[in-house]
Amino acid sequence: MEQSLWRCQCGAVEADLPVKGARLICYCQSCRAFVERLNKADRLDAAGGSDLLQVAPDRVSFRKGTDHLAWFQITQKGPLRWYTTCCGTPMANTLATRQVPFASFQAHDISPAEHLPHVSGRVHLKGATDWVKEPKGRLLPLIMGFVGRAIKARLTGTWRKNPFFDEHGRPIAAQQKPENVTG
């Protein structure tokens, strides 16, 4: 299977990702707050959208740098927002449990960029900070893709293989507020 590489800005953290995934731009306040708290607002599009690639977590593997990972939540019940402590690069969003396999990576740091699929949809447009000129896209395929990946993972047991969680289902890194980022 063809892979892409996610790499933090300083190169201390690297992960292999599948090329196949669903790419979307999210305009919700939470996605925007994630990158803003890490002082990376320059990664947002002109309307405050975050470019994300949703992939099956069981197809993700870390090459190096898991000791430089941390996570935080914007809201108590929101997703875990993973980032690197070495340089403060926003990495991915996962749910707080591995039982529902979900991972959306910040597309900004995926290479080669030409491996990225086209943007399939734009979500949470009410949270946009400006008018979104691009088409909304087709959201049903995004939703169905996630549901299909989740069902397949539950039926096959691959939901247990999630690089962000250990064999007991606990996050592999500590929760850490971004104010403690050193980069």
N, C-alpha and C positions, 0 to 999 in steps of 0.2 A: 504494500500500500504506500502510495506517495505521501510524504510528510512535509510539513512546514516547520519552521523554527520560531518560537517565541523567545526573545532575549530582552532582558532589562537594559537600561541605558548604559550601565557600567560593565555589563557582560558577566556579572557574577552568577546570575540565575538564567538557566536555559531550559526549555521544555520542547519536546517534539509534539506536534499537533497533527491530526489528520487534515488533509487538504479539504476533504468533504465536510461541509457544515452549513449552517444557515447564518448568513450575514445580515445584520440589521443595524439601524441607527435608532438609539433610544433617547428620547427627550425628557424622561422623567427627572424630577428634582433630585432624586436619590442618586442616579447615575452621574448627574452633573456634580453633585456634592462630593462624590467619591474622588473624582480627579481634581476638583478644586481644593479639597483638604490636603491633597498631596502636592499642591502648587503646580499642577500640570494642566491648567485650563486651556493652554494652547493646543491641546489634543482634541478639543471639542470643535464641532463645525460652527459655522456662523450663527446658527440658531440654538446653540447649546447642546447639540446632539453628540452622543458617545457612540463610536463605531465599534461594534461587537461581532465576534464570531462565536456562535453556539456550536459546540461539539459534544460528542459522547465522551464523558470523562474516562471511561475504560480504555479509550484510544490515546490518552495523553500520558506521556512519561517524562519525568524530569531527567535531564542530563546531569545537571549540577545545581547547587545553590539552595537546596531546600532549607538549609540553616539560616538563610537570609529572607525567609518568608514570615509574614505576619498577616493578620486580618483584623477587621473591625466591622461593626454594623452601624449603618446610619440610623436605623430604627431598631427597636428591641426585637421585632419579629421579621426584620428584613433579611436579605441575603447576606452571606459573608462576603466582604470585599477584600480580596487578597492583594497584597502589594509587597514590594521588596524593601527590606530595611536598609540594604546597602546604599541604594540611590533613590528610594522613594518612587519607583516606577509602579503605576497601577497595573495589575496583572489580570485578574479575573473575578468573576462573581460565581459563587456556588450557593446552593441552598444550605441551610444549617445542618442538614442531615444528608448522608450518602444514600439514603433509601430512595430518594427521588433523584436519579442521576441527571445533573444539570451543571454545565460549566459554560460560561460565556467569557471569552478572552478579549482583551483590548486589542483590536486589530492593528493599531498604530505600530506595535512592536513585532508584528509577524512578518517573516521574510521567507522566501521572496514574495513581494507584494503581488506579483502577477499570479501567484497561486490562489490568492483570495477570490472567493466567488463574488459575483456581483451582489450589490445590496438588494435583498429580497423585499424588505419592507422598512417602514419608519413607524415607530410605536410611541405612544404617549405624547402625541403632537400638542395636546393642551399645555404641556409643560415647556414647550419651545419658547425661547427668549426672543425670537424674531420669526417672521414669516418663513415657512419652509417651502422653498420653490420647487424642490424635486418631488416627483410623484410619491404618493403614500406607499405604493407597492401592494403586493398581494399578501395579506396577513394570514389567511387561512393555511397556506402551505407552511408557514413558519410554525404555527400552532400544531398542525398535524405532524410536522417533522419532530417536534419536541415530544409529543404524545407517543408517536411511533417508537422513537428512541427509548423513551422511558418504559414502555410496555415490553419491548424486546429485552431490555436490560433486566427487568424484573423476572421475565420468563426464563431467561438463560442464566441468571445469577451474576451477570457481569456488573450489576450495580455495586457489588462488593468491592470491585476493583476501581477505586477512585483515588488518584494520587494526592488529593487534598485531605484524605482521611486515612487513619491507620486501620489495622485489622479489627479493632474494636469499635470503629465508627467515630472516633474522636479526631478533630482537626489535627493535622501534623505540626502545626505551628501555634504559637500563643496569640491570644487576642492582644493587640497593642494599638493604642490610639496613635494616629498619624503625627501628633505633635512630637512623638519620640523618634521620628524618622531622622536619620543622620545625614542622608544625601540631599 
